[in-house]
Structures are given as structure tokens and as C-alpha cells.
Amino acid sequence: MVTSTHDLVVRVKAGDSQAFAGLLAKYQSRLAVLIHYKLGQDLRRQVDVDDVLQETLMRAYRDIAQFEYRSPGTFMSWVARIAEHVIMDLGRAQGRQKRDAEIVAFRSDSNPGGPEPVDSMTPSRIFRENEALVRLIHQLDQLPEDYRTVILLAKVEGLTTAAIAERLGKSREATSLLLHRAIKRFRSLYDGDARGA
């Protein structure tokens, strides 16, 4: 069975909708974690990660023909940018009076009156039910913001040290040191949680 991201993208572009399910399985957890943090606390109170994840995946499926695979990590970066656009749209919509929303607000804890999705195992429901992801978010929440940011950029978005340095406005050496310290702190939190369990 072909499971590389490149091959799955080629199959989706050729019309194989099942291959998109394979991409979803590979990236949904990382994308849900990324969306959780990109939403921020204010939007997270008003919008469910489910809704952003669903809209992001719908846009990715719709626009997959425009995606060009260049190297490992390019698909995750592309989907992360789509998520950022969805979140920016939400931020603008929340700042104004409610207008016709582009996102279908599925039933969730924050929206009990919403419609039930066709597939009850939406990516975000899988995310909520995955204990390891909940523990990961808990540990990331305990980190200083600069440590959390550099870990998300490196380990979730999959950016190179050079790309992270550019985004953060730091030198590559300073970025490498920050990432090293962030991972060391994260591991100490992880080891502490493992011993406490």
C-alpha cells in the first residue's frame, strides 16, 4: 500500500478520494494541535477546533490541484497556511456583526444545537478522544510561549531551522539554541508527567 505523502497527493489529484482519507489520517492530529494554538484563547472560547479543522480540510480537498509537492513537509506547511486563512476569516467575522458564516458549526460542547456531521468520527472528535494529544497540549501549555512557538514550528509544521529563524526574526544559531532549550524543557515536563502517572 502506497502511503507516502507525495503518492497520496498524486492519487487525490487523479480523483482517488480515498487517498485523501490517507492524508487526513497522517496529518489530522498535528493539524488539530496547530489549530488549537493558532486560534488563541479568545477565539477558542467562541469557535470549536472541530469547525476550523473541518473547514481547513474541505478547502484543502477543494484546492488540492493547486498544491505542488516539493519536498517532505510541504504538504503540512500548505495545510497550515490554509488553517491560518480560515482562522483569519473567523477573526474578522467575530469582530463584525455575525454574517453568513462560511463554516458549518457542527454539534460540539460549545455548540450543542448544531447539526450532527454525516461522519460522527470527525477529525476533531478523534482528536478529543485521543488521550496522547490531550496530554501533548497540556505539556505544551506549560511551556513559555517562545518555547511552545518554536516547537510547533519545528515539530508540528515541520519547518527547517532556517525557515523558523526567518519567521521569528532570529539568527539560525539563536533559533537552534532556542529549539534545543525548548525540547529539553518539554522532555523534562514529559518525564515529570510520566513519573507522576
Secondary structure, DSSP 8 states (H G I E B T S, - for coil): ----HHHHHHHHHTT-HHHHHHHHHHHHHHHHHHHHHHHHHHHHHHS-HHHHHHHHHHHHHHHGGG----STTHHHHHHHHHHHHHHHHHHHHHHSS----SS---S-SS-TTS---SSSS-HHHHHHH-HHHHHHHHHHHTS-HHHHHHHIIIIIS---HHHHHHHHT--HHHHHHHHHHHHHHHHHHHHHHHHH-
